[in-house]
Each structure stands twice: as structure tokens, then as C-alpha cells.
Amino acid sequence: MTKVTLITEYLGEELIPKIEKADSVCVLTSFVMKSGVQLLSEALWKAVERGAEVKVCTGDYLYITQPDALKMLYEIHEKMEIRLFRSGGKSFHPKAYLLKEKNANTLFVGSSNLSGSAFTTGIEWNISISENHEVYEQALNEFSKLFQHEQTIPINKESIHTYEKEYREYHQRNPNIIHTWTSAEEIDLMLPVRKKNSEFVVENKEHYGTIEPRFAQVEALNQLEQTIEEGYNKAMVVMATGLGKTYLAAFFARKFKRVLFIAHREEILHQAQASFNKVIPDKTSGIYNGFLKEDGDFIFASVFTLSMKQHLQHFKRDEFDLIVIDEFHHAASQSYQKMIDYFQPEFLLGITATPDRNDQKDVYAICDGNIAYRIDFIEAVQRGWLAPFHYYGVYDDTDYSQIRWLGSKYDQEQLLQAQLKEEMAQKILLAWEEHKQTRSLIFCSSIRQANFLSQFFNRSGYQTVSLHSKQQDIGRKEAINQLEEKKLDAIFTVDLFNEGIDIPSVDTILFARPTESLTVFTQQIGRGLRLHSSKSHCVIIDLIGNYRNADIKLSLFQVELKKTKNRKIAPVIPESCEFNLDIQSINLLEELRKKRQPRKEKLKNAYMQLKEELGRRPTYQELFLNGTIEVIQYYKEFKSYFAFLHWAEELTEKEIELYIRYENWLKEIEKTGMQKSYKMIVLLGMLKKGKHNWYRSTTPEEIAPFFHHYLMEKEYRKRIDFSDKSSRTLWKYEEKKVANLIAKMPMSKWSGSSQGMISFEKNIFKLNFDVLNEDEDILFHWTREVCEKRLMEYFARKGE
């Protein structure tokens, strides 16, 4: 029976005893004060030691959170998960405490932040809600989404150091803010609360007709069957938006009894359930998210819910025969990794339209290097499976260089100052009027911009709506129906249509926002490329200004600007498509390339961003997997990762001496060519001898067992580098044959290309330099970093 209690003082006395008994503790607070951490630290430590899952999410809004409080939180226990919401000036005011023990749960929500006064004698109003499973699960679901939000960062030594610097600078500029922040909070609390929008948009059944595989689905299914025959139990399928990835998963699922489908948006779950029900109507299905806990043969689960320990362990490790992960490019994030590590299905299938590193993560290793099928939208258009497009790049004279850049996006308030102008709206309207067709989807960077532009278009005689998470006047289904029936000319939106929702009849896409991510740009273009009887092609209208990454979109069309008198461009697109840039846009893109942020500083900024996330210096592999800039750029500029670290002043005094001493070796292992993986496998075999012996001479016979095992250990390695005619005979290990291959190829070729640094004579492979005893440990680890990174990069590239 639900119990509701009003608590107006001494919240800590209610909270602490429950923390000490809880199996799960989730804290969501606008800010954190040292006094609050001191009160809760012992109880939190006891909870973690007892095996409880403890998560804390706080924010940087107005820089109220004390850096010392973050340090204290971080030092309570290494197994606590703490994240900071980077508000970018957006108000952040939640205060909630979620506690679960066995079959009981309590939600505290109200006015108390994590501070001493809020927990004791301060004037606070909080509600305690006990034994209401539905409300608790709803709160837990919302907490999970916020905890894993793209604007949150993990708290560690590096992120605390960065925050501390920003905190000091902010309060130097705003010395009175610490006293006036409550006024700002009161203003925000008076804003209207949005009502819950529970509508889910499901594709119209008639779009696919008979529910049988078609187009790319047929090819992909054949490749998946072959994958299973070859012994793989994991695979990724990359299919352009609009080719029916969800239906493909449903067709593939017909051969499995129990299936788990995981997605990160509620709309996708319901849409996927509907698609599976059409393809396999004789199976039962259920939704498993923050609101529903249904059972069935096929379960459609929210990643935010399933990533919570209590929900994950609700299922047995081998409960599912098939697990499908939608939008697989997210799969390397921590929340997905928990599920991938926990479950043991017969087969894991990842599906995505955009495997490019949206989250700056690499998913190649997760599917054991097996990309079963891949087709991008250019090829799909060429084969007639997606609609042709006519692209128009329109010049935008907004000066984005005056808008503050926050690492991954522009400061929203400063961006809005530029966007919410009648003059800007008029230019967007004119570009749209010149090129539009009948049904338009217009992407904006914020809700306020979407509302502003919709109102401007309506005053100009058009019928439009702004559709987003806070819209109350019209539902998504109604808006989509009105657009399809031409009762609306356009829908302005922010990100509702990035993944999972389609309006096949849309024939015009307009970008009224800066392109900050190639992945998002690709997803949004895909919303207009679905085939439909009412359209011959899709018009793409794109505003091009001097914003960061403005030219990134050109890589999607493989466009290069030629340095000719007439500024000729050469896009790689099907004959049925058009690509048009006005002359001002061409001039701007050329100018941007000349004035691009100095490359070295750009590389350092990307490196520091990753260092802050990890809380320590990244290894070379981590930079390759998680960095926002491809590692080849570091090599092009510095010739080795450690040369970059030296320039960036990231090496200790001892490491600097060592780098100077072995600079040529470090650059050699970076630059040596790799037509095959063999050289680095030889080096890895040497490294297996340990830090005291790895650099000593060796023979092909000594390396042969490791060399053979490494290539045969993983199916994708064997397929890529050990399955041609000359090497297939070596699948059965014979020392003499393997040793002959090693002598003939990696050892002889590396000796010949290393300019004397390596020699191979009389069957002895030798490094021609000495290693000091005091250098052994660091040089061993540095060499291994480069070797393992190069192998990982090689197989990822060759596999694709």
C-alpha cells in the first residue's frame, strides 16, 4: 500500500537509515556541497561495501557545486558511479533520492539538494513515497536516462580538475552569483511543467505491403546465414536509414525461440514490437521499460531500464537465444557493455545505419570483427532502394566564430541570440520557398528555435507546427497525419526524427542548424529518402555557415572542392541525384579549410577531452577507440603518439629522456608498412617474453607457435590474413612451414625497410639498439601500446 509523507526538516534522518539498508541508491541533485557529502559519506560507503549499486548525478548549473564536494564524493569509494551534468547554461534543478531494498522501495523528491542545511534545519519541503512500484520505476527510468545523457561526464581526477578551473573563472566573473542563485531557481520553477506525452508512432503497415524480405533485407539475411555457418555468434549489419533494419531483425528472429530487442528510445521499442508482431504473429511479446514489465517470447527492452543491476539480473544470463541491439553504434558505451557482458545468447546481432563513431567508441571488437552486411545510402539510392536526392547548399552569413564552443556543441544561449532574429528566419524561408516540394521536415538546434521558426512561417501564410518533447497542443501522430494529408506544409523538430520514426512521404528536408555530427546529419537525411509513390526525389536544403565542422557533411557525398577557376565540385553520387553549392558556400568552405583551428591544438584538445573522461592519460589504443579525431591525424602531424605526448608536455622528466633516447624506434614501429598483420604479430610475440627479454634477438622458430595461434585464435583474423592460397595450407600447425613464412615475409621485409634499426641474418631477428635496465619497464609498455593499437586498427580497417 502506497505511503506518502511530507517532510519539512531533517530529511537526513529519514534518508541515512534507508541508505544503510538499500540494495540500490540513486541520488539526483542540482548541486553538491561539502556539508551534504559529509553527512552521507559513511552511509554511502557502507552501502557500496555491502554490494549496493550507488549512483550520484549532480550538475554544474551556475557553478554552485563545490569542487571540494566533488572530490569528497569521488573519494568515498572507487565503486561508486558519479556523473556531472554539463548544463551549458540550461537550468538544472532536480532533487530526488531513490532507494530500493529487496521488495521495498522509497522515493524522496522535493526541494533538498545534497547540502547540510537541506538535510537538517533548512526550510525544505520533500515528499516520501513508499511502496508505489509504478512511480518508483518511472522515477528510476528517468534517472537512468539523465545519468547516461550525452551531456553528463564521469567524475574523476581529471574532470574535477577541469571543473575546478571553470568554477574559479565563473565566480571571478560573477562574484555575487553564489548569493543570488536561489532567485534564478525560483524563476525557473514558475515555468509551466510539460505533461507526459505517451504517444508512440508506428509505421503504416501499407508501406511494406506483403511482409516478406525485400531489397537489402534479402542480401543481409543470406549473409547472416553464412555468418552462422562459418561459426560466428556475433555480427553487425550496417544498412542505410529507410531499408528496414527492424524488419530485417524480425525476419532473422524467426529461427530463434526467445529474443531480446534492446533500444534507447521508447518509440523504437513500440515500433519494433509492431514490426516483429507482423512478421511473426504466432509469438507473444512484451515491453520492458520504466513503465511496463511485460513478458513474452520476444522482449523489447529499454537500455536505460535494463542497464540497472536490479533489472538486468531479473533475467538469467542464458535467457535469450538471440539479442538484437538497435542503433549498434551506441553499443560501446558503458550502459550497453553491462548487458553485453552479462548475457550469453546463442547469437548477438547489432543493427545500425551509422556505425561511424557518434559516441567516439569503436564497436568493431564487440561483434568479433564480423560486419556481415553493409550498404550505405549512396549505394542504396543507386540501386533504386531509396529515393534520389537533390542537395542545395545555401550560404548562411551568421558569424559562428563569435559563439562559444562547449567541446561538442555551441553554447545554446549564444546560438539562440543569432538564430532568433527575423532577418535569419526570412533567409531560411526564402531558401525553403525556392527549393521546397510538398511535405517538409525542418531540423532545428533547439525547441525555442523550432517554435520561433514555426511561428514565423505561419505568419508568412504557411501551415506548420513545432513538434518536440514539450509540445502539448498537437500529438506526434496527429502532426504526422496532417503532414501526409498536406494539411501541414512543414514540421519543425529538434531530434524526434533522428532514429526510429519515419514519414515516408516527406520530400523536403531543411537543416536550419549547424551540423555538429556526421552521424546525426546522416540519420536526418535518411528521413527523406524512404520510397513513396507521391515523390520522385527528396530535396535537401542545407544552410552552410562558418560553424565548426561545416565541411564534414561533404564527406558523406565524397565531395572534393577542386582548385579551378570555376570552383568545380566532384560529388560521388548516383546519376539520378543532384548536388548544388552556391558560389558563396564554396568560397566559405575553402576559406574555412585555410583558417581551420591549428591542427596541433585541435589534436591536443581532443586528447585532453578523452583524458578528462578517463581520469588519466589515455593509452594509444584508447585514443584510437575513444578519441574524437582519428589517430591517423596524430601520426601525420607527429609521426608517433609519444612524439605528440612530448610536444603536449604530457611526459614526465624521466619519460622525456627515454623518448629522446628511443625516438627512432618508436617512430619505426609506427611507420613500418602493414600489407598484412605479420610484422606486428612478430613484435607482439617478442613482447610476450616480458619486459626484460622482449628486445633480445629471436628466431622464426621461436615465434612460430605464437604467430600461428594468434591468427587462428579469432575467425576474423584467419579470414583476413591467413586464408589466401599460400597460407591456407598452414591452418594445421607445422613449425617448419610457419617459420619459413615468418622468415620470408615479416622478418626479411622489416629488416630491409628499417634503415638498419632491425636486422635478419643467419636466421636471427635482432633489434640493433641497446635498452638500458632502467628503461625496460616504460619502453616495454610503450612498444606494446603501439603494437596492440596497430593490430587493432589493422583488423578493423581490413574487416570493413
Residue pairs with C-beta under 8 A, 6 or more apart in sequence:
1 131
2 129
2 130
2 131
2 132
2 135
3 128
3 129
3 130
3 131
4 127
4 128
4 129
4 130
5 127
5 128
5 130
6 125
6 126
6 127
6 128
7 14
7 108
7 110
7 124
7 125
7 126
7 127
7 128
8 123
8 124
8 125
8 126
9 120
9 121
9 122
9 123
9 124
10 119
10 120
10 121
11 108
11 112
11 118
11 119
11 124
11 126
12 39
12 40
12 119
12 120
14 108
14 128
15 40
15 97
15 99
15 108
15 119
16 39
16 40
16 43
18 99
18 101
18 106
19 25
19 40
19 43
19 44
19 46
19 47
19 99
20 43
20 46
20 47
21 101
22 47
22 52
22 99
22 100
22 101
23 51
23 52
23 53
23 100
23 101
23 102
23 310
24 52
24 53
24 54
24 98
24 99
24 100
24 308
24 309
24 310
25 44
25 47
25 52
25 53
25 54
25 55
25 97
25 98
25 99
26 55
26 56
26 57
26 96
26 97
26 98
26 99
26 140
26 143
26 147
27 55
27 56
27 57
27 58
27 96
27 97
27 98
27 114
28 57
28 58
28 94
28 95
28 96
28 97
28 98
28 143
28 146
28 147
29 36
29 56
29 57
29 58
29 59
29 94
29 95
29 96
29 113
29 114
30 58
30 59
30 61
30 64
30 92
30 93
30 94
30 95
30 113
30 185
31 58
31 59
31 61
31 64
31 65
31 66
31 113
31 114
31 115
32 56
32 58
32 65
32 66
32 69
32 70
32 73
32 113
32 114
32 115
33 65
33 66
33 69
33 113
33 114
33 115
33 116
34 66
34 68
34 69
34 72
35 115
35 116
35 117
36 69
36 113
36 114
36 115
36 116
36 118
36 119
37 69
37 72
37 73
37 76
37 114
38 72
38 116
39 116
39 119
39 120
40 114
40 119
41 72
41 76
44 54
44 76
44 77
44 80
45 76
45 77
47 54
48 54
48 76
48 77
48 79
48 80
49 77
53 308
53 309
53 310
54 77
54 79
54 80
54 81
55 80
55 81
55 82
55 83
55 143
55 147
56 73
56 80
56 81
56 82
56 83
56 114
57 82
57 83
57 84
57 85
57 143
57 146
57 147
57 152
58 65
58 70
58 82
58 83
58 84
58 85
58 114
59 65
59 84
59 85
59 87
59 92
60 84
60 85
60 86
60 87
60 92
60 163
60 166
61 85
61 87
61 89
61 90
61 91
61 92
61 93
62 170
62 177
62 181
62 184
63 166
63 167
63 170
63 171
63 177
64 178
64 181
65 84
65 163
65 167
66 167
67 160
67 163
67 164
67 167
69 114
70 82
70 84
70 155
70 160
70 163
71 160
73 80
73 82
73 155
74 80
74 82
74 155
74 156
74 157
74 160
81 147
81 154
82 154
82 155
83 147
83 152
83 153
83 154
83 155
84 152
84 153
84 155
84 159
84 163
85 92
85 146
85 149
85 151
85 152
86 151
86 152
86 153
86 406
87 151
88 151
88 406
88 409
88 411
88 412
89 411
89 412
89 413
90 412
91 184
91 185
91 188
93 185
93 188
93 189
94 146
95 109
95 110
95 111
95 112
95 113
95 126
96 107
96 108
96 109
96 139
96 143
97 107
97 108
97 109
98 105
98 106
98 107
98 108
98 136
98 139
98 140
98 143
99 105
99 106
99 107
99 108
100 106
100 136
100 310
104 130
104 131
105 130
105 131
105 132
105 133
105 136
106 128
106 129
106 130
106 136
107 128
107 129
107 130
107 132
107 135
107 136
107 139
108 126
108 127
108 128
108 129
109 126
109 127
109 129
109 139
110 124
110 125
110 126
110 127
111 118
111 124
111 125
111 126
112 118
112 119
112 122
112 124
112 126
115 122
118 124
129 135
129 136
134 291
137 290
137 291
137 293
137 305
138 290
138 291
140 290
140 305
140 308
141 289
141 290
141 291
141 302
141 304
141 305
142 290
144 290
144 304
144 305
144 307
144 308
144 335
145 304
146 152
148 303
148 304
148 307
148 333
148 334
148 335
150 408
153 159
153 612
153 613
154 613
154 615
156 612
156 613
156 614
156 615
156 616
157 615
157 616
158 611
158 612
158 613
158 614
158 615
158 616
159 612
159 613
159 615
161 612
162 612
170 177
171 177
171 178
194 469
194 470
194 472
195 472
197 469
197 471
197 472
197 475
197 476
199 475
199 476
199 477
200 266
200 267
200 270
200 271
201 267
201 271
201 476
201 477
201 480
201 501
202 270
202 271
202 274
203 271
203 274
203 275
203 502
203 504
204 504
205 278
207 504
207 530
207 532
208 214
208 244
208 247
211 247
211 278
211 279
213 221
213 247
213 248
213 251
214 244
215 243
215 244
215 383
215 385
216 239
216 243
216 244
216 248
216 373
216 375
216 380
216 385
217 243
217 244
217 247
217 248
217 251
219 373
219 375
220 237
220 239
220 248
220 372
220 373
221 248
221 251
221 252
223 237
223 372
223 373
224 235
224 237
224 252
224 349
224 372
224 373
226 372
227 235
227 370
227 372
228 347
230 715
231 715
232 368
232 370
232 372
232 715
233 345
233 346
233 347
233 348
233 368
234 347
234 348
234 349
234 350
234 366
234 367
234 368
234 370
235 347
235 348
235 349
235 350
235 367
235 370
235 371
235 372
236 328
236 349
236 350
236 351
236 352
236 355
236 363
236 366
236 367
236 370
236 371
236 372
237 245
237 248
237 349
237 350
237 351
237 352
237 371
237 372
237 373
237 374
238 352
238 353
238 355
238 371
238 373
238 374
238 375
238 376
239 245
239 248
239 351
239 352
239 353
239 373
239 374
239 375
239 380
240 353
240 375
240 376
240 377
240 379
240 380
240 386
240 526
240 529
241 353
241 377
241 502
241 522
241 523
241 525
241 526
241 527
241 529
242 377
242 380
242 385
242 386
242 502
242 526
242 529
242 530
242 531
243 375
243 380
243 385
243 386
245 326
245 351
245 352
245 353
246 268
246 271
246 272
246 275
246 276
246 326
246 351
247 275
247 279
248 351
249 261
249 272
249 276
249 324
249 326
249 349
249 351
250 272
250 275
250 276
250 278
250 279
250 280
251 279
252 322
252 324
252 349
253 259
253 276
253 279
253 280
253 298
253 322
253 324
254 279
254 280
256 321
256 322
256 346
256 347
257 297
257 321
258 297
258 298
258 319
258 320
258 321
258 322
259 276
259 297
259 298
259 299
259 320
259 321
259 322
259 323
259 324
260 298
260 299
260 301
260 315
260 319
260 320
260 322
260 323
260 324
260 343
260 345
261 269
261 272
261 273
261 276
261 298
261 299
261 300
261 301
261 323
261 324
261 326
262 301
262 302
262 303
262 306
262 323
262 324
262 325
262 326
262 336
262 339
263 269
263 272
263 300
263 301
263 302
263 303
263 326
263 327
263 500
264 302
264 303
264 304
264 326
264 327
264 330
265 499
265 500
266 289
266 302
267 500
267 501
268 326
268 327
268 499
268 500
269 287
269 289
269 300
269 301
269 302
270 287
270 300
271 500
271 501
272 300
272 326
273 285
273 287
273 298
273 300
276 283
276 285
276 298
276 300
277 283
277 285
280 298
283 296
283 297
283 298
284 295
284 296
284 297
284 298
285 294
285 296
285 297
285 298
285 299
285 300
286 292
286 294
286 295
286 296
286 298
286 299
286 300
287 294
287 299
287 300
287 301
288 294
288 299
288 300
288 301
288 302
288 305
288 306
288 311
289 301
289 302
289 304
289 305
290 302
290 304
290 305
299 320
303 330
303 335
303 336
303 339
304 335
305 311
306 312
306 339
307 335
307 336
307 338
307 339
312 338
312 339
312 342
313 342
315 343
317 342
317 343
317 344
318 343
318 344
318 345
319 343
320 343
320 345
321 345
321 346
321 347
322 345
322 346
322 347
322 348
322 349
323 339
323 343
323 345
323 347
323 348
323 349
324 349
324 350
324 351
325 331
325 336
325 340
325 348
325 349
325 350
325 351
326 351
326 352
326 500
327 351
327 352
327 353
327 499
328 350
328 351
328 352
328 355
328 363
328 366
328 367
329 352
329 354
329 355
329 356
329 357
329 358
329 359
329 361
329 363
329 519
330 336
330 358
330 359
330 361
331 337
331 340
331 350
331 361
331 363
331 366
332 359
332 361
332 362
332 363
332 366
332 625
333 359
333 361
340 348
340 366
348 367
350 363
350 366
350 367
353 377
353 522
353 523
353 526
354 518
354 519
354 522
354 523
355 363
355 371
356 518
356 519
356 522
357 519
357 628
358 517
358 519
358 520
360 610
360 626
360 627
360 628
361 625
361 626
362 624
362 625
362 626
362 796
364 371
364 795
364 796
364 799
364 800
365 792
365 796
368 714
368 715
368 716
369 714
369 716
369 717
369 720
369 795
369 796
369 799
370 715
370 716
370 799
371 799
371 800
374 800
377 386
377 522
377 525
377 526
377 529
378 557
378 558
378 572
378 573
378 574
380 386
380 529
381 387
381 388
381 389
381 529
381 573
381 574
381 576
381 577
382 574
385 531
386 529
386 530
386 531
387 528
387 529
387 530
387 531
387 532
387 535
387 536
387 537
387 538
388 536
388 537
388 538
388 574
388 576
388 577
389 525
389 528
389 529
389 537
389 538
389 539
389 540
389 573
389 577
389 578
390 435
390 537
390 538
390 539
390 540
390 577
390 578
390 580
391 540
391 542
391 557
391 577
391 578
391 579
391 580
392 431
392 435
392 539
392 540
392 541
392 542
392 580
393 542
393 544
393 580
393 581
393 582
393 585
394 431
394 541
394 542
394 543
394 544
394 582
394 585
395 543
395 544
395 545
395 582
395 584
395 585
395 588
396 427
396 543
396 544
396 545
397 545
398 418
398 419
398 424
398 545
398 546
398 547
399 418
399 546
400 410
400 418
400 514
400 545
400 546
400 547
400 548
401 546
402 414
403 410
403 411
403 414
403 415
403 418
404 410
404 411
404 414
405 411
405 548
407 609
408 516
408 628
409 516
410 445
410 514
410 516
410 547
412 445
412 446
415 445
415 446
415 514
416 446
416 448
416 449
418 424
419 445
419 446
419 449
419 452
419 512
420 448
420 449
420 452
422 456
425 452
425 453
425 456
426 456
428 453
428 510
428 512
428 543
429 456
429 457
429 460
431 510
431 541
431 543
432 440
432 442
432 490
432 508
432 510
432 541
435 508
435 539
435 541
436 508
436 510
436 539
436 541
437 507
437 508
437 535
437 539
438 486
438 507
438 508
438 534
438 535
439 483
439 484
439 486
439 488
439 489
439 490
439 503
439 505
439 506
439 507
439 508
440 489
440 490
440 491
440 506
440 507
440 508
440 509
440 510
441 490
441 491
441 493
441 497
441 503
441 506
441 508
441 509
441 510
441 527
441 528
442 450
442 453
442 490
442 491
442 492
442 493
442 509
442 510
442 511
442 512
443 493
443 494
443 497
443 509
443 510
443 511
443 512
443 513
443 524
444 450
444 453
444 492
444 493
444 494
444 512
444 513
445 494
445 512
445 513
445 514
446 494
447 466
447 468
447 469
447 470
447 494
449 512
449 513
450 466
450 467
450 468
450 492
450 493
450 494
451 466
451 492
453 466
453 492
453 512
454 464
454 465
454 466
454 490
454 492
455 466
457 464
457 489
457 490
457 492
458 464
462 489
462 490
463 487
463 488
463 489
464 488
464 489
464 490
464 491
464 492
465 471
465 473
465 474
465 479
465 482
465 488
465 491
465 492
466 491
466 492
466 493
467 474
467 476
467 479
467 491
467 492
467 493
467 496
468 493
468 494
468 496
469 494
469 496
476 496
476 501
479 488
479 491
480 491
480 503
482 488
483 490
483 491
483 503
483 505
483 506
484 503
484 505
490 508
490 510
492 512
495 520
497 503
497 524
497 527
498 520
498 523
498 524
499 523
502 527
502 530
503 527
503 530
504 530
504 531
504 532
505 532
505 534
505 535
506 527
506 528
506 530
506 538
507 528
507 532
507 534
507 535
507 537
507 538
507 539
508 528
508 538
508 539
508 540
508 541
509 524
509 525
509 527
509 528
509 538
509 539
509 540
509 541
510 540
510 541
510 542
511 521
511 524
511 540
511 541
511 542
511 543
512 543
513 543
514 545
514 547
514 548
514 549
514 550
515 521
515 542
515 547
515 549
515 550
515 552
515 553
516 547
516 548
516 549
518 549
518 552
518 553
518 555
518 556
521 552
521 553
521 556
522 556
525 540
525 556
528 538
528 539
528 540
529 538
537 576
537 577
542 553
544 550
544 581
544 585
544 588
544 589
545 588
546 588
546 591
546 592
550 588
550 589
550 592
551 589
551 592
551 593
554 560
554 561
554 589
557 571
557 572
557 573
557 579
558 571
558 572
559 569
559 570
559 571
559 572
559 579
560 569
560 570
561 567
561 569
561 586
561 589
561 590
562 568
562 569
562 570
567 583
567 586
567 587
569 579
569 581
569 586
571 579
573 579
581 589
596 602
599 633
599 637
600 637
600 647
602 629
603 629
603 633
603 634
603 637
603 644
604 648
606 627
606 628
606 629
607 618
607 623
607 627
607 644
607 648
607 650
609 628
610 618
610 622
610 623
610 626
610 627
610 628
611 617
611 618
613 626
614 622
614 626
617 645
617 650
618 626
618 627
619 785
619 789
620 631
620 641
620 785
620 786
620 788
620 789
621 785
621 788
621 789
621 792
623 631
623 634
623 641
623 789
624 631
624 789
624 792
624 793
625 792
631 641
631 789
631 793
634 641
634 644
635 641
635 670
635 671
637 644
638 644
638 647
639 667
639 670
639 671
640 663
640 666
640 667
640 670
640 786
641 670
641 785
641 786
641 789
642 651
642 659
642 666
642 782
643 659
643 663
643 666
643 667
645 651
645 655
645 659
646 656
646 659
651 659
654 778
655 778
658 775
658 778
658 779
659 666
661 772
661 775
662 769
662 771
662 775
662 779
664 757
664 769
665 757
665 767
665 769
665 779
665 783
666 782
666 783
666 786
668 754
668 757
668 758
669 683
669 783
669 786
669 787
669 790
670 786
670 790
672 679
672 750
672 753
672 754
673 753
674 680
674 790
674 794
676 721
676 745
676 746
677 711
677 717
677 720
677 721
677 791
677 794
677 795
678 707
678 721
678 741
678 742
678 745
678 746
679 746
679 749
679 750
680 787
680 790
680 791
680 794
681 706
681 707
681 710
681 711
681 746
681 791
682 703
682 707
682 742
682 746
682 747
682 750
682 765
683 783
683 787
684 706
684 710
684 784
684 787
684 788
684 791
685 698
685 702
685 703
685 706
685 707
685 710
686 694
686 695
686 698
686 703
687 694
687 780
687 783
687 784
687 787
688 694
688 706
689 696
690 780
691 776
691 777
691 780
691 781
692 776
694 780
694 783
695 767
695 771
695 779
697 764
697 765
697 766
697 767
698 764
698 765
699 739
699 763
699 764
699 765
700 738
700 739
700 740
700 742
700 743
700 747
700 763
700 765
701 735
701 739
703 739
703 742
703 765
704 735
704 738
704 739
704 742
705 733
705 735
707 738
707 742
708 730
708 733
708 738
710 717
711 717
711 718
711 721
711 722
712 718
712 722
712 731
712 733
716 795
716 799
717 795
718 731
720 795
720 798
720 799
721 727
721 798
722 728
722 730
722 731
726 741
727 741
729 737
730 737
730 738
730 741
743 760
743 763
747 760
747 765
748 760
750 758
750 760
751 758
751 759
751 760
751 761
751 765
756 768
757 767
757 768
757 769
758 765
758 766
758 767
758 768
759 765
759 766
759 768
760 766
771 779
